Amino acid sequence: MANIGSTKTAEKQISALEDTASAHVFHPLFNSPDADVILISSDTTRYRVHSFILRNTCTYFRTLPALVQRQQQQQQQRNQQAATSPTSPTAVSTIPPLPPLVIDVSEEDRVLTKVLSMLCGLYTEAWESIEDAEDALSLISKWDAPGPLSVIRTAITAPLFLASPIRLYAMATTFGWDEEAQLAATRTLPLDLYDEEYKPDLERIRSKHLLRLLRLHRSRRDEFKRSLDSDEMFEAGNSPRYMCNGCGEQLSNQTWRELKIRMFMEMDKRPAGDTLCGLDMEEWPEAVACWEACCTKPGCGRLNYSKLETLRDIKKCVERLPTQL
């Protein structure tokens, strides 16, 4: 009796372990008993999915030899059932169903769950990071699934993605999303692309698209320099013989030239130009010296430049800079 009791206890323990293991093996959202395909993730989680969904949403599965062969076997079974049904109704039930086709997709659960949820029209949780979207796009590209691709495109202008504009630009240019690429390029303007910090992100971008981005940054810097050197807009600082309006004494433009160099360097590092004409610029030694520069003739002391008018003109120069790739 003791042996029988211990055997029953062991059987219960084994049964409990099997139930627990089963709960972890199959993903709860993808565990339909009538699904005929099982996808296995790199985390060993199993996903039961209908082959009909995979074939009709992904070109990859439509041409996958294993699924094509399975489709032919299913058709043979249907033909056999149709042939035996009129003469022997019970013969249909004797034809065993095909076992589920098992496919190892070598993707993590976090990626596979997202993509399959989009394919099956299930609720998809918000993206936690841009890395998640990049990994999902990699799988979507492999499977050639246009539906999930369009879903991700509608989401990539969210603040989470805009916070990483270089990676967003790489993503958008890879898939030919011109509007999103333009938005991302504009968001890179406050960044110094030559900083080592951004090297890994820049390496994600294809060469022709990287050149377009670098050209945008460089064209803003160079166009700004041409505006600063214009005699028409900044006559007082750029004219070789500009006279003091108070006494007619020739003025020195040294402080303006030094400020131009500082602004050019700032635009080179940060082509957005948002640090110009702001509080940061107020503390520049070059700016302080320029606004305080005055006529050196005894008894005059008139300021060389109008600070408000000059800042207004500098702001106009920034606003006119190109923004299109």
DRENBAMAR-197330 format. One record per residue (C-alpha): x, y, z. Coordinates in steps of 0.05 Angstrom, whole numbers, plus 5000, padded with zeros to 4 digits. Each point is the difference from the previous one (the first is absolute). Layout:
<pts>
XYZ
...
</pts>
This chain:
<pts>
500050005000
505750475016
503149874932
493450144966
499150655038
507050244985
499049834927
493750414996
503550585034
505749974950
495149984943
496550625027
506650365006
502049824929
493250224975
500750665036
506950114971
497449854930
494350495008
504850545025
504949874943
494350014949
497750685026
507050284987
501249664933
494150304963
498750744997
493150145030
498050454942
502049494948
497749325024
494049834957
499249234999
497850004927
506050404976
504349594952
506750365007
504450075062
505450545000
505649935051
503650625024
507250035023
497250015071
496949314984
492950285006
495149684951
494950384960
494149644968
498050384937
495549834942
503849904935
494550374964
501950645037
507449914988
499249854925
495350584988
503950535038
507349824986
503249854933
505349595037
495149485024
496350004934
506349724967
502949615059
501049284974
497549685064
493550384998
499049894926
500949265010
495350015058
494750374959
500649454947
499149465053
493850355027
497150034931
501349264990
496449865065
494150414978
499849634934
500349345036
494450205047
495850224941
501249344965
498349565060
494350405030
494349804950
501149255008
502349975072
498450595046
504149695056
506249984957
501050755007
501249945074
505349474990
504650494964
504650285054
501450754999
507050234982
504350155061
501850745010
505850244958
505650245047
504450584976
505850295039
500250754986
505850175046
496950655025
499150245071
493149985032
499650765004
501050054924
495849414979
494250185044
499750714972
500349784927
495049435008
495250455037
500150484941
499149444950
494149715038
496650665014
501049955076
501250575048
507250234995
503250335060
503750654993
507349984980
504750025059
506150214960
502350154929
504249365004
493549605005
497450324936
506549894964
500049265018
492849934980
501550334933
505649524989
495349405007
494650354960
504950114943
502249275003
492849774996
497950554951
493850195039
497150664974
494550055052
504550065062
504750444960
494450524990
498149945074
507050185022
500450574950
494050345032
503449965068
507150234987
498550755006
498449895074
504650365050
503449345018
502849954929
501350744989
504549985062
504949594957
499750394934
506249694968
497449295010
493150224978
503150294937
503649344987
493549625009
496050474955
505050024944
500849245001
492649924984
499350604954
495650415047
501750694973
495650425045
502449655063
507250054976
499250754990
497150085070
505649605030
505350404961
497250645028
500349725070
507449854991
501850744989
501350135075
505249444999
507450014983
500449414953
507549975007
499649855074
502549295016
493549895038
496149954935
504849574961
496349345012
493450314979
503050314937
502849324980
492949754993
498650484943
501349814928
505450424968
495750404951
495050195055
505750175048
503050474948
493350354993
499650105075
507150265005
498750464940
494050305035
504150155063
505750294959
495650424955
496850345060
506750185028
502850264935
493750384982
500150335069
507250214989
498250324934
494450395033
504650245056
505050244948
494850394962
501350754996
492750114984
497349715066
505950155046
503050624969
502650295066
504249385014
502149794930
501350654964
507650124996
499150755013
494050105044
499750675037
497150175068
493250314992
501650485057
506850294981
501949694934
506049635029
501749344965
497949415042
503749365016
496149374983
504449525039
494849825052
494849854946
504949554962
501449615064
492649925014
498949754929
505349475010
496749785065
493249964967
502849614941
503249505048
493549945038
496049884936
505149484979
498749615065
492650145004
496950174932
493250125030
502550695020
495649995062
505850225045
500850654961
496450635023
498249665066
502250015072
506149574985
502650504950
499350565051
505649705041
504949914943
506250445009
499850164926
492850235004
501250435061
506050324967
496150134936
494150335033
504550435044
504650224944
499750754989
503350574963
507050145029
500150734981
500450435063
493450315018
495949534956
499349295028
494149824955
498549254996
502549684936
494149534991
492650005018
499249365041
492549924989
500350124925
506149554991
496849435039
493650094960
503949934935
503949395026
493349675017
497550144929
506249664972
498649385041
492749984980
501850024926
504749405003
498149384961
496449445035
498649524943
504549414984
</pts>
